[in-house]
Amino acid sequence: MNKHYFDILVCIEENPSLSSQELSEKLFRNEMSVNDEINWLIDNDYFTSNRSLTKKGRQCLSSHKIDNAIILANIVYIINF
């Protein structure tokens, strides 16, 4: 899974009601690409068509939790520096 798919997965976990347009604005990508990526995530069983994370989606996110925490810590450090 590439970063674009992963970013969508994170956003959907945080707020399943985000529209494709809102996701595209939040992720700074065009809406058509975001729609294609959402369809790929649904087709590959990361979340359902009603945007509920599947077991596979939750496992994907949990396997990157430490990485996400480290990235967040670095961002906070840089902002406060």
BARO-639634 format. One record per residue (C-alpha): residue number from 1; residue in one letter; x, y, z. Coordinates in steps of 0.02 Angstrom, whole numbers, plus 50000, padded with zeros to 5 digits. Example, Ala and Ser with C-alpha at 12.3 -4.5 7.8 and 13.67 -1.06 7.14 Angstrom:
residues 2
+-----+----+-------+-------+-------+
:   i : aa :    xx :    yy :    zz :
+-----+----+-------+-------+-------+
:   1 :  A : 50615 : 49775 : 50390 :
:   2 :  S : 50684 : 49947 : 50357 :
+-----+----+-------+-------+-------+
***
This chain:
residues 81
+-----+----+-------+-------+-------+
:   i : aa :    xx :    yy :    zz :
+-----+----+-------+-------+-------+
:   1 :  M : 50000 : 50000 : 50000 :
:   2 :  N : 50070 : 50170 : 49955 :
:   3 :  K : 50060 : 50330 : 50056 :
:   4 :  H : 49909 : 50398 : 49961 :
:   5 :  Y : 49803 : 50246 : 50006 :
:   6 :  F : 49867 : 50248 : 50184 :
:   7 :  D : 49826 : 50433 : 50206 :
:   8 :  I : 49647 : 50401 : 50151 :
:   9 :  L : 49634 : 50254 : 50269 :
:  10 :  V : 49691 : 50364 : 50415 :
:  11 :  C : 49568 : 50501 : 50369 :
:  12 :  I : 49424 : 50377 : 50353 :
:  13 :  E : 49466 : 50304 : 50523 :
:  14 :  E : 49465 : 50478 : 50600 :
:  15 :  N : 49307 : 50537 : 50511 :
:  16 :  P : 49210 : 50411 : 50405 :
:  17 :  S : 49085 : 50544 : 50351 :
:  18 :  L : 49212 : 50646 : 50251 :
:  19 :  S : 49158 : 50665 : 50071 :
:  20 :  S : 49277 : 50634 : 49927 :
:  21 :  Q : 49288 : 50820 : 49900 :
:  22 :  E : 49333 : 50851 : 50083 :
:  23 :  L : 49463 : 50712 : 50077 :
:  24 :  S : 49540 : 50783 : 49919 :
:  25 :  E : 49552 : 50956 : 49999 :
:  26 :  K : 49625 : 50887 : 50159 :
:  27 :  L : 49754 : 50782 : 50066 :
:  28 :  F : 49792 : 50911 : 49931 :
:  29 :  R : 49748 : 50792 : 49789 :
:  30 :  N : 49619 : 50797 : 49652 :
:  31 :  E : 49450 : 50721 : 49686 :
:  32 :  M : 49457 : 50598 : 49542 :
:  33 :  S : 49617 : 50520 : 49610 :
:  34 :  V : 49544 : 50512 : 49785 :
:  35 :  N : 49388 : 50425 : 49717 :
:  36 :  D : 49496 : 50297 : 49625 :
:  37 :  E : 49597 : 50266 : 49784 :
:  38 :  I : 49439 : 50247 : 49889 :
:  39 :  N : 49372 : 50120 : 49765 :
:  40 :  W : 49537 : 50026 : 49771 :
:  41 :  L : 49530 : 50021 : 49962 :
:  42 :  I : 49351 : 49956 : 49957 :
:  43 :  D : 49392 : 49827 : 49821 :
:  44 :  N : 49542 : 49767 : 49921 :
:  45 :  D : 49442 : 49752 : 50083 :
:  46 :  Y : 49520 : 49891 : 50187 :
:  47 :  F : 49351 : 49968 : 50222 :
:  48 :  T : 49172 : 49940 : 50168 :
:  49 :  S : 49067 : 50045 : 50050 :
:  50 :  N : 48989 : 50130 : 50202 :
:  51 :  R : 49166 : 50173 : 50260 :
:  52 :  S : 49180 : 50054 : 50406 :
:  53 :  L : 49357 : 49991 : 50429 :
:  54 :  T : 49376 : 49805 : 50403 :
:  55 :  K : 49491 : 49692 : 50502 :
:  56 :  K : 49620 : 49711 : 50363 :
:  57 :  G : 49607 : 49902 : 50373 :
:  58 :  R : 49627 : 49903 : 50562 :
:  59 :  Q : 49777 : 49787 : 50550 :
:  60 :  C : 49858 : 49899 : 50421 :
:  61 :  L : 49837 : 50052 : 50532 :
:  62 :  S : 49894 : 49964 : 50691 :
:  63 :  S : 50051 : 49899 : 50606 :
:  64 :  H : 50105 : 50079 : 50575 :
:  65 :  K : 50059 : 50154 : 50744 :
:  66 :  I : 50237 : 50172 : 50806 :
:  67 :  D : 50293 : 50250 : 50642 :
:  68 :  N : 50151 : 50375 : 50653 :
:  69 :  A : 50196 : 50420 : 50833 :
:  70 :  I : 50377 : 50449 : 50786 :
:  71 :  I : 50328 : 50559 : 50638 :
:  72 :  L : 50209 : 50659 : 50748 :
:  73 :  A : 50343 : 50681 : 50882 :
:  74 :  N : 50464 : 50746 : 50749 :
:  75 :  I : 50335 : 50868 : 50682 :
:  76 :  V : 50298 : 50934 : 50857 :
:  77 :  Y : 50485 : 50952 : 50891 :
:  78 :  I : 50512 : 51047 : 50728 :
:  79 :  I : 50365 : 51163 : 50759 :
:  80 :  N : 50425 : 51202 : 50936 :
:  81 :  F : 50607 : 51222 : 50884 :
+-----+----+-------+-------+-------+
***
